[in-house]
Amino acid sequence: MTPLVRLLISSLLSLVLIACGGGGSTSGTGATPPGSGSGTVLPTIPVTIPTSSYAAGSAELGGWNVLQRARVLCGFGALSQNLSLDRAALSHARYLNSISVASGVSELSHYETITTNPYYTGYYPWDRTVYQGYGVQVAEIIESTSWDYNTLNPPVIPTLEQRGETSMSSLLNTVYHLSGALYDGADVGFGADLVNVDSGTQRHEEYRFGSLNGFRNAARRIKIGTGTVATYPCQNSTDIPSQFVPAFESPNPFPSMTSALETVGPPIYIKADTGHLLVITSSSVMQGSTSIATAVLNHANDPQVPAEIASNEAFVVPTLALQPYAIYQILINGTLDGIPFSRSFSMSTGQ
């Protein structure tokens, strides 16, 4: 079974569409290297995340746990479950799946165009959140996975919770999607839907997973802090995917890399509060004494027109795939509103 994975991000700030695209490589959570020796990965550091009402074993709970751990560990702030955003995310996942099953074409879009569909609640993500009783300041990230296999010889089928974990890990291992996952809103909602169509011994599955992050007023907008930057990954981040395929993300953050065989390392996100100017002056990724060259993506050189990377954020991307199950030392130097800063940390990769 080889799943087809696609991702999309959409976010709204002051009624402006920030990004809409898709793609990304995948990684599960909590992976350990087979036969690994001491020192090949960092220990997992426990963090306290809020509780939710998502059902045990659900994809929503899997996504919630992965996203909350990343945000809390790295200083982006914990999120609160919002039932209105839950309803909006679930309805959109069901809308997309119902179209895919009816048409036979795997559908993934931020837009709802078929008003007669029973799950239709609005064209844009913010239309759908308003319909559910929320506001318009939201960022939406969604993923689809299609599976085909023979039921007489089925592969190992992931649980729904594992699918949710993998979905969120995929969304975190991107450029534009990562920014959406670490959006400023303090509220979040998840929705996942899985349907299957059997034809004799053949099974086709359509899975949709989405997350909506938002804020309704200034008090619900998370701030990193004056003069402070946060990074993802960060100190003690583990199971970070060892590679990223730019061609799988649309829009492509590296437009010259159009082949699925062209890989780079996992994007490293640096963010300050909105309204501040972040500049990266140097960066390094080291495994012991081995240095991996890096590329910097920021507001000034973002290949998208208009730029989708804001002036308060940047990405450092290793230009080569990293080794799996290895520890890397990251050093980032820059200025925030003209004042120098330096961040250094260790992270470990998974597959």
C-alpha positions, 0 to 999 in steps of 0.5 A: 500500500502506497498512500498518496498524501497531499496538504493544503494551508490557508490563513486569514489575517485582516481578511487577506488570504496568506497562503494556499498550497500543498505537499510534504513528506511524512513522519510518525511520532515517537519513532525509535531507531531499530537497534539504535545505540546510545547517543543517536537520538535525544531523550523525549522530554515530557511536556504538559499539554491541555486536555481535550474532549477528542475521543480516545484513539481518534485522528483528532486526538493524535493531531492534537497531541503532536501539535500541542507538544510541538507548540508547548516545547518550542515556546509557541504557546498551548492551544485551547480546543474550540468546539466551533472550530471542531465543527468547521474542520469536521464538516469540511473534511466530510465535504471533501470526502463526499465529493471524492467518493461521488466523483472518483477524484481525490479532492482537496481544496480550501473552497466549498463550491457545491452548495447543494452538498449536505456538508456545505457551510461556506466558500472560504475557511472563514465563511465556514468558521463564521457559520459555526459561530466563530470569527474570521481570523483563522488559519486552516491546514488540511491533508488528504491521504488516499489508500488502495489495497487488496483486502485478501492481502492487506498491509499493516493498517495504521490506527486513526490516532496514528493517522492523525499523528502522521498528518500533523507531523507531515504538516509540521515538516513543510515551509508554508504549512508549518507557519500555519500550524504555528499561527498566533491564534489561541483556539484550535479545532480538528476534524478528520473523516475516513471513508472506504469504497470496496469493490470485490477484494479491492478497497479504496480509502479516502482520508481527510484531516484538517486543523483550524487555528484562530483568535476572536480578539486581541486577548486570544492572540498568542504573543511570543514576547517582546525581543524574543524569538521562537524556533521549531524544531527547538531544544529537545525536539525529537523524531524530526523527519530527516528530509523534505521534498520541496516539489511536494509542497505547493506553492513550492518553496524552492521552485527550481526543485521540481523532482520528487527525487530532490530532497533537502533537510527539514525546514527550521522555523524562526518567528517573532511577534507580528509587526517586528523585523526578523533578519537571519545573518548566519546559520549552521546545522552540524552533526558532530564535526560535519557541517550541512549547508543551509538556505534561508527563506524570508520575506525578502526572498520568498519566491511567492509573489506576493510573499507569503513569509511575513517580515517577522518570520524566516526559515533555515533549511538544510540543503541536503537531507539529514541522516535518520536517527541522528543528533544535530546541533543548530546555530542561528544568528540574526537581528530582531528590530536591529538588535542581535540575537543568537539561538542554539539547540540540539534536535534529533531526527527520526526516519 
